[in-house]
Amino acid sequence: MFRYTMNHVDVPVTEARAQFADLVNRVAYTGEPVRLTRRGRVMAALVSPEDLELLETVRSQRADLQMGGTVTPGQPSRPAERPQQPPQPPMRIAAEYRPPGFRP
């Protein structure tokens, strides 16, 4: 049983196993995170690549602040470790989103 809330979907881990490809496609197409739960507690989440990048940036800036460094807003926290990379083309997905219970 999926639980839909305003900006994400909660799915029990047991159901996520059976519908993993559909859940991945849902995140890829809509950008809406899927929270995987066990006994009502969030155990993990599926997030879009953009959300993952944002999370990694926030974590690295937080680590810099804890070590006493300064972070300029809008700039990578460790420029030497993050060389400028050329823009990548958008990801292509060879699947389509089909809601649970969809029958062709």
Chimera marker file (.cmm) of the C-alpha trace (Angstrom):
<marker_set name="trace">
<marker id="1" x="0.000" y="0.000" z="0.000" r="1" g="1" b="0" radius="0.5"/>
<marker id="2" x="1.550" y="3.287" z="-1.120" r="1" g="1" b="0" radius="0.5"/>
<marker id="3" x="1.077" y="6.368" z="1.005" r="1" g="1" b="0" radius="0.5"/>
<marker id="4" x="1.057" y="9.576" z="-1.013" r="1" g="1" b="0" radius="0.5"/>
<marker id="5" x="1.859" y="12.853" z="0.701" r="1" g="1" b="0" radius="0.5"/>
<marker id="6" x="2.442" y="16.323" z="-0.667" r="1" g="1" b="0" radius="0.5"/>
<marker id="7" x="5.955" y="15.929" z="-2.145" r="1" g="1" b="0" radius="0.5"/>
<marker id="8" x="6.832" y="12.252" z="-1.831" r="1" g="1" b="0" radius="0.5"/>
<marker id="9" x="5.508" y="8.709" z="-1.752" r="1" g="1" b="0" radius="0.5"/>
<marker id="10" x="5.994" y="6.255" z="1.127" r="1" g="1" b="0" radius="0.5"/>
<marker id="11" x="6.351" y="2.625" z="0.047" r="1" g="1" b="0" radius="0.5"/>
<marker id="12" x="7.019" y="-0.374" z="2.310" r="1" g="1" b="0" radius="0.5"/>
<marker id="13" x="10.300" y="-2.102" z="1.459" r="1" g="1" b="0" radius="0.5"/>
<marker id="14" x="8.484" y="-5.381" z="0.752" r="1" g="1" b="0" radius="0.5"/>
<marker id="15" x="6.368" y="-3.714" z="-1.950" r="1" g="1" b="0" radius="0.5"/>
<marker id="16" x="9.315" y="-1.723" z="-3.290" r="1" g="1" b="0" radius="0.5"/>
<marker id="17" x="11.153" y="-4.975" z="-4.066" r="1" g="1" b="0" radius="0.5"/>
<marker id="18" x="8.326" y="-6.090" z="-6.325" r="1" g="1" b="0" radius="0.5"/>
<marker id="19" x="7.940" y="-2.699" z="-8.027" r="1" g="1" b="0" radius="0.5"/>
<marker id="20" x="11.499" y="-1.373" z="-8.014" r="1" g="1" b="0" radius="0.5"/>
<marker id="21" x="11.697" y="-0.590" z="-11.750" r="1" g="1" b="0" radius="0.5"/>
<marker id="22" x="8.394" y="1.300" z="-11.627" r="1" g="1" b="0" radius="0.5"/>
<marker id="23" x="9.536" y="3.296" z="-8.597" r="1" g="1" b="0" radius="0.5"/>
<marker id="24" x="12.858" y="4.194" z="-10.250" r="1" g="1" b="0" radius="0.5"/>
<marker id="25" x="11.009" y="5.342" z="-13.365" r="1" g="1" b="0" radius="0.5"/>
<marker id="26" x="8.611" y="7.386" z="-11.255" r="1" g="1" b="0" radius="0.5"/>
<marker id="27" x="11.509" y="9.239" z="-9.630" r="1" g="1" b="0" radius="0.5"/>
<marker id="28" x="13.284" y="9.676" z="-12.981" r="1" g="1" b="0" radius="0.5"/>
<marker id="29" x="10.231" y="11.110" z="-14.749" r="1" g="1" b="0" radius="0.5"/>
<marker id="30" x="8.579" y="13.146" z="-12.005" r="1" g="1" b="0" radius="0.5"/>
<marker id="31" x="11.524" y="14.000" z="-9.741" r="1" g="1" b="0" radius="0.5"/>
<marker id="32" x="9.264" y="13.090" z="-6.823" r="1" g="1" b="0" radius="0.5"/>
<marker id="33" x="11.185" y="11.231" z="-4.088" r="1" g="1" b="0" radius="0.5"/>
<marker id="34" x="10.080" y="7.798" z="-2.905" r="1" g="1" b="0" radius="0.5"/>
<marker id="35" x="10.657" y="6.977" z="0.756" r="1" g="1" b="0" radius="0.5"/>
<marker id="36" x="11.142" y="3.280" z="1.545" r="1" g="1" b="0" radius="0.5"/>
<marker id="37" x="9.679" y="2.319" z="4.895" r="1" g="1" b="0" radius="0.5"/>
<marker id="38" x="9.807" y="-0.646" z="7.254" r="1" g="1" b="0" radius="0.5"/>
<marker id="39" x="7.209" y="-0.781" z="10.034" r="1" g="1" b="0" radius="0.5"/>
<marker id="40" x="6.390" y="2.876" z="9.367" r="1" g="1" b="0" radius="0.5"/>
<marker id="41" x="9.982" y="4.133" z="9.712" r="1" g="1" b="0" radius="0.5"/>
<marker id="42" x="11.854" y="5.556" z="6.739" r="1" g="1" b="0" radius="0.5"/>
<marker id="43" x="14.806" y="3.273" z="5.967" r="1" g="1" b="0" radius="0.5"/>
<marker id="44" x="16.024" y="4.706" z="2.640" r="1" g="1" b="0" radius="0.5"/>
<marker id="45" x="14.878" y="6.877" z="-0.249" r="1" g="1" b="0" radius="0.5"/>
<marker id="46" x="14.997" y="7.042" z="-4.024" r="1" g="1" b="0" radius="0.5"/>
<marker id="47" x="15.777" y="10.580" z="-5.195" r="1" g="1" b="0" radius="0.5"/>
<marker id="48" x="16.498" y="12.284" z="-8.502" r="1" g="1" b="0" radius="0.5"/>
<marker id="49" x="20.111" y="12.946" z="-9.553" r="1" g="1" b="0" radius="0.5"/>
<marker id="50" x="19.520" y="16.680" z="-8.978" r="1" g="1" b="0" radius="0.5"/>
<marker id="51" x="18.353" y="16.083" z="-5.407" r="1" g="1" b="0" radius="0.5"/>
<marker id="52" x="21.316" y="13.791" z="-4.777" r="1" g="1" b="0" radius="0.5"/>
<marker id="53" x="23.748" y="16.438" z="-6.040" r="1" g="1" b="0" radius="0.5"/>
<marker id="54" x="22.123" y="19.041" z="-3.788" r="1" g="1" b="0" radius="0.5"/>
<marker id="55" x="22.352" y="16.700" z="-0.798" r="1" g="1" b="0" radius="0.5"/>
<marker id="56" x="26.035" y="16.007" z="-1.467" r="1" g="1" b="0" radius="0.5"/>
<marker id="57" x="26.744" y="19.745" z="-1.751" r="1" g="1" b="0" radius="0.5"/>
<marker id="58" x="24.972" y="20.476" z="1.525" r="1" g="1" b="0" radius="0.5"/>
<marker id="59" x="26.832" y="17.673" z="3.283" r="1" g="1" b="0" radius="0.5"/>
<marker id="60" x="30.231" y="18.838" z="2.043" r="1" g="1" b="0" radius="0.5"/>
<marker id="61" x="29.520" y="22.432" z="3.096" r="1" g="1" b="0" radius="0.5"/>
<marker id="62" x="28.392" y="21.258" z="6.519" r="1" g="1" b="0" radius="0.5"/>
<marker id="63" x="31.614" y="19.250" z="6.904" r="1" g="1" b="0" radius="0.5"/>
<marker id="64" x="33.655" y="22.335" z="5.966" r="1" g="1" b="0" radius="0.5"/>
<marker id="65" x="31.831" y="24.434" z="8.550" r="1" g="1" b="0" radius="0.5"/>
<marker id="66" x="32.387" y="21.816" z="11.252" r="1" g="1" b="0" radius="0.5"/>
<marker id="67" x="36.124" y="21.842" z="10.482" r="1" g="1" b="0" radius="0.5"/>
<marker id="68" x="36.234" y="25.625" z="10.801" r="1" g="1" b="0" radius="0.5"/>
<marker id="69" x="36.369" y="26.490" z="7.109" r="1" g="1" b="0" radius="0.5"/>
<marker id="70" x="34.305" y="29.091" z="5.335" r="1" g="1" b="0" radius="0.5"/>
<marker id="71" x="31.966" y="28.467" z="2.451" r="1" g="1" b="0" radius="0.5"/>
<marker id="72" x="31.004" y="31.077" z="-0.106" r="1" g="1" b="0" radius="0.5"/>
<marker id="73" x="27.344" y="30.701" z="-1.092" r="1" g="1" b="0" radius="0.5"/>
<marker id="74" x="26.933" y="29.385" z="-4.619" r="1" g="1" b="0" radius="0.5"/>
<marker id="75" x="30.512" y="28.094" z="-4.812" r="1" g="1" b="0" radius="0.5"/>
<marker id="76" x="31.723" y="24.503" z="-4.391" r="1" g="1" b="0" radius="0.5"/>
<marker id="77" x="33.138" y="23.990" z="-0.927" r="1" g="1" b="0" radius="0.5"/>
<marker id="78" x="36.341" y="22.352" z="-2.205" r="1" g="1" b="0" radius="0.5"/>
<marker id="79" x="37.211" y="23.694" z="-5.670" r="1" g="1" b="0" radius="0.5"/>
<marker id="80" x="40.438" y="21.676" z="-5.854" r="1" g="1" b="0" radius="0.5"/>
<marker id="81" x="38.495" y="18.435" z="-5.425" r="1" g="1" b="0" radius="0.5"/>
<marker id="82" x="35.726" y="19.383" z="-7.846" r="1" g="1" b="0" radius="0.5"/>
<marker id="83" x="37.194" y="20.269" z="-11.213" r="1" g="1" b="0" radius="0.5"/>
<marker id="84" x="34.927" y="22.035" z="-13.675" r="1" g="1" b="0" radius="0.5"/>
<marker id="85" x="33.289" y="19.432" z="-15.887" r="1" g="1" b="0" radius="0.5"/>
<marker id="86" x="31.598" y="20.086" z="-19.220" r="1" g="1" b="0" radius="0.5"/>
<marker id="87" x="27.797" y="19.944" z="-19.143" r="1" g="1" b="0" radius="0.5"/>
<marker id="88" x="26.464" y="16.468" z="-19.729" r="1" g="1" b="0" radius="0.5"/>
<marker id="89" x="23.541" y="15.683" z="-22.020" r="1" g="1" b="0" radius="0.5"/>
<marker id="90" x="20.284" y="14.806" z="-20.254" r="1" g="1" b="0" radius="0.5"/>
<marker id="91" x="19.857" y="11.220" z="-19.159" r="1" g="1" b="0" radius="0.5"/>
<marker id="92" x="17.870" y="9.070" z="-21.536" r="1" g="1" b="0" radius="0.5"/>
<marker id="93" x="15.582" y="6.433" z="-20.126" r="1" g="1" b="0" radius="0.5"/>
<marker id="94" x="14.433" y="3.459" z="-22.140" r="1" g="1" b="0" radius="0.5"/>
<marker id="95" x="11.249" y="2.903" z="-20.165" r="1" g="1" b="0" radius="0.5"/>
<marker id="96" x="7.965" y="4.541" z="-19.451" r="1" g="1" b="0" radius="0.5"/>
<marker id="97" x="6.161" y="5.138" z="-16.190" r="1" g="1" b="0" radius="0.5"/>
<marker id="98" x="3.262" y="2.777" z="-15.593" r="1" g="1" b="0" radius="0.5"/>
<marker id="99" x="1.310" y="3.136" z="-12.374" r="1" g="1" b="0" radius="0.5"/>
<marker id="100" x="0.806" y="0.032" z="-10.230" r="1" g="1" b="0" radius="0.5"/>
<marker id="101" x="-1.867" y="-2.231" z="-11.678" r="1" g="1" b="0" radius="0.5"/>
<marker id="102" x="-1.464" y="-0.921" z="-15.229" r="1" g="1" b="0" radius="0.5"/>
<marker id="103" x="-2.496" y="-3.460" z="-17.855" r="1" g="1" b="0" radius="0.5"/>
<marker id="104" x="-1.598" y="-2.881" z="-21.538" r="1" g="1" b="0" radius="0.5"/>
<link id1="1" id2="2" r="1" g="1" b="0" radius="0.2"/>
<link id1="2" id2="3" r="1" g="1" b="0" radius="0.2"/>
<link id1="3" id2="4" r="1" g="1" b="0" radius="0.2"/>
<link id1="4" id2="5" r="1" g="1" b="0" radius="0.2"/>
<link id1="5" id2="6" r="1" g="1" b="0" radius="0.2"/>
<link id1="6" id2="7" r="1" g="1" b="0" radius="0.2"/>
<link id1="7" id2="8" r="1" g="1" b="0" radius="0.2"/>
<link id1="8" id2="9" r="1" g="1" b="0" radius="0.2"/>
<link id1="9" id2="10" r="1" g="1" b="0" radius="0.2"/>
<link id1="10" id2="11" r="1" g="1" b="0" radius="0.2"/>
<link id1="11" id2="12" r="1" g="1" b="0" radius="0.2"/>
<link id1="12" id2="13" r="1" g="1" b="0" radius="0.2"/>
<link id1="13" id2="14" r="1" g="1" b="0" radius="0.2"/>
<link id1="14" id2="15" r="1" g="1" b="0" radius="0.2"/>
<link id1="15" id2="16" r="1" g="1" b="0" radius="0.2"/>
<link id1="16" id2="17" r="1" g="1" b="0" radius="0.2"/>
<link id1="17" id2="18" r="1" g="1" b="0" radius="0.2"/>
<link id1="18" id2="19" r="1" g="1" b="0" radius="0.2"/>
<link id1="19" id2="20" r="1" g="1" b="0" radius="0.2"/>
<link id1="20" id2="21" r="1" g="1" b="0" radius="0.2"/>
<link id1="21" id2="22" r="1" g="1" b="0" radius="0.2"/>
<link id1="22" id2="23" r="1" g="1" b="0" radius="0.2"/>
<link id1="23" id2="24" r="1" g="1" b="0" radius="0.2"/>
<link id1="24" id2="25" r="1" g="1" b="0" radius="0.2"/>
<link id1="25" id2="26" r="1" g="1" b="0" radius="0.2"/>
<link id1="26" id2="27" r="1" g="1" b="0" radius="0.2"/>
<link id1="27" id2="28" r="1" g="1" b="0" radius="0.2"/>
<link id1="28" id2="29" r="1" g="1" b="0" radius="0.2"/>
<link id1="29" id2="30" r="1" g="1" b="0" radius="0.2"/>
<link id1="30" id2="31" r="1" g="1" b="0" radius="0.2"/>
<link id1="31" id2="32" r="1" g="1" b="0" radius="0.2"/>
<link id1="32" id2="33" r="1" g="1" b="0" radius="0.2"/>
<link id1="33" id2="34" r="1" g="1" b="0" radius="0.2"/>
<link id1="34" id2="35" r="1" g="1" b="0" radius="0.2"/>
<link id1="35" id2="36" r="1" g="1" b="0" radius="0.2"/>
<link id1="36" id2="37" r="1" g="1" b="0" radius="0.2"/>
<link id1="37" id2="38" r="1" g="1" b="0" radius="0.2"/>
<link id1="38" id2="39" r="1" g="1" b="0" radius="0.2"/>
<link id1="39" id2="40" r="1" g="1" b="0" radius="0.2"/>
<link id1="40" id2="41" r="1" g="1" b="0" radius="0.2"/>
<link id1="41" id2="42" r="1" g="1" b="0" radius="0.2"/>
<link id1="42" id2="43" r="1" g="1" b="0" radius="0.2"/>
<link id1="43" id2="44" r="1" g="1" b="0" radius="0.2"/>
<link id1="44" id2="45" r="1" g="1" b="0" radius="0.2"/>
<link id1="45" id2="46" r="1" g="1" b="0" radius="0.2"/>
<link id1="46" id2="47" r="1" g="1" b="0" radius="0.2"/>
<link id1="47" id2="48" r="1" g="1" b="0" radius="0.2"/>
<link id1="48" id2="49" r="1" g="1" b="0" radius="0.2"/>
<link id1="49" id2="50" r="1" g="1" b="0" radius="0.2"/>
<link id1="50" id2="51" r="1" g="1" b="0" radius="0.2"/>
<link id1="51" id2="52" r="1" g="1" b="0" radius="0.2"/>
<link id1="52" id2="53" r="1" g="1" b="0" radius="0.2"/>
<link id1="53" id2="54" r="1" g="1" b="0" radius="0.2"/>
<link id1="54" id2="55" r="1" g="1" b="0" radius="0.2"/>
<link id1="55" id2="56" r="1" g="1" b="0" radius="0.2"/>
<link id1="56" id2="57" r="1" g="1" b="0" radius="0.2"/>
<link id1="57" id2="58" r="1" g="1" b="0" radius="0.2"/>
<link id1="58" id2="59" r="1" g="1" b="0" radius="0.2"/>
<link id1="59" id2="60" r="1" g="1" b="0" radius="0.2"/>
<link id1="60" id2="61" r="1" g="1" b="0" radius="0.2"/>
<link id1="61" id2="62" r="1" g="1" b="0" radius="0.2"/>
<link id1="62" id2="63" r="1" g="1" b="0" radius="0.2"/>
<link id1="63" id2="64" r="1" g="1" b="0" radius="0.2"/>
<link id1="64" id2="65" r="1" g="1" b="0" radius="0.2"/>
<link id1="65" id2="66" r="1" g="1" b="0" radius="0.2"/>
<link id1="66" id2="67" r="1" g="1" b="0" radius="0.2"/>
<link id1="67" id2="68" r="1" g="1" b="0" radius="0.2"/>
<link id1="68" id2="69" r="1" g="1" b="0" radius="0.2"/>
<link id1="69" id2="70" r="1" g="1" b="0" radius="0.2"/>
<link id1="70" id2="71" r="1" g="1" b="0" radius="0.2"/>
<link id1="71" id2="72" r="1" g="1" b="0" radius="0.2"/>
<link id1="72" id2="73" r="1" g="1" b="0" radius="0.2"/>
<link id1="73" id2="74" r="1" g="1" b="0" radius="0.2"/>
<link id1="74" id2="75" r="1" g="1" b="0" radius="0.2"/>
<link id1="75" id2="76" r="1" g="1" b="0" radius="0.2"/>
<link id1="76" id2="77" r="1" g="1" b="0" radius="0.2"/>
<link id1="77" id2="78" r="1" g="1" b="0" radius="0.2"/>
<link id1="78" id2="79" r="1" g="1" b="0" radius="0.2"/>
<link id1="79" id2="80" r="1" g="1" b="0" radius="0.2"/>
<link id1="80" id2="81" r="1" g="1" b="0" radius="0.2"/>
<link id1="81" id2="82" r="1" g="1" b="0" radius="0.2"/>
<link id1="82" id2="83" r="1" g="1" b="0" radius="0.2"/>
<link id1="83" id2="84" r="1" g="1" b="0" radius="0.2"/>
<link id1="84" id2="85" r="1" g="1" b="0" radius="0.2"/>
<link id1="85" id2="86" r="1" g="1" b="0" radius="0.2"/>
<link id1="86" id2="87" r="1" g="1" b="0" radius="0.2"/>
<link id1="87" id2="88" r="1" g="1" b="0" radius="0.2"/>
<link id1="88" id2="89" r="1" g="1" b="0" radius="0.2"/>
<link id1="89" id2="90" r="1" g="1" b="0" radius="0.2"/>
<link id1="90" id2="91" r="1" g="1" b="0" radius="0.2"/>
<link id1="91" id2="92" r="1" g="1" b="0" radius="0.2"/>
<link id1="92" id2="93" r="1" g="1" b="0" radius="0.2"/>
<link id1="93" id2="94" r="1" g="1" b="0" radius="0.2"/>
<link id1="94" id2="95" r="1" g="1" b="0" radius="0.2"/>
<link id1="95" id2="96" r="1" g="1" b="0" radius="0.2"/>
<link id1="96" id2="97" r="1" g="1" b="0" radius="0.2"/>
<link id1="97" id2="98" r="1" g="1" b="0" radius="0.2"/>
<link id1="98" id2="99" r="1" g="1" b="0" radius="0.2"/>
<link id1="99" id2="100" r="1" g="1" b="0" radius="0.2"/>
<link id1="100" id2="101" r="1" g="1" b="0" radius="0.2"/>
<link id1="101" id2="102" r="1" g="1" b="0" radius="0.2"/>
<link id1="102" id2="103" r="1" g="1" b="0" radius="0.2"/>
<link id1="103" id2="104" r="1" g="1" b="0" radius="0.2"/>
</marker_set>
